[in-house]
Amino acid sequence: GKFSKSRGVGVFGDMAKDTGIPADIWRFYLLYLRPEGQDSAFSWSDLMLKNNSELLNNLGNFINRAGMFVCKFFGGTVPNMVLTPDDKRLLARITLELRQYHQLLEKVRWVA
């Protein structure tokens, strides 16, 4: 059902710790499911599904493909990176955008 702290429905910090599920899995799932303005619906089967399909399969596939790409084209060693002036401008722009994004996140009012 929907999380409700007042009704005691949901898995909360102290309860999550007691499940033995690693904190990173909880972090991933809660960020994946996090509501934008309404309650979230939680189910153990959805936690398992998202962990297995989204986190493990997709992340594992990405890491495997990246590793195979490095082996196939670079002899198993990631080459040193040489940044061009365009690369440096792009990184500066990304850094600026991330700082602005972080500032906006800090302004969010957290409601307990």
ABEGO torsion letter per residue (X at the ends): XBBBAAAGBEBBAAAAAAAGBBAAAAAAAAAAABBAABBBBBBAAAAAAAAAAAAAAAAAAAAAAAAAAAAAAAGGBBBBBBBBAAAAAAAAAAAAAAAAAAAAAAABBBBX
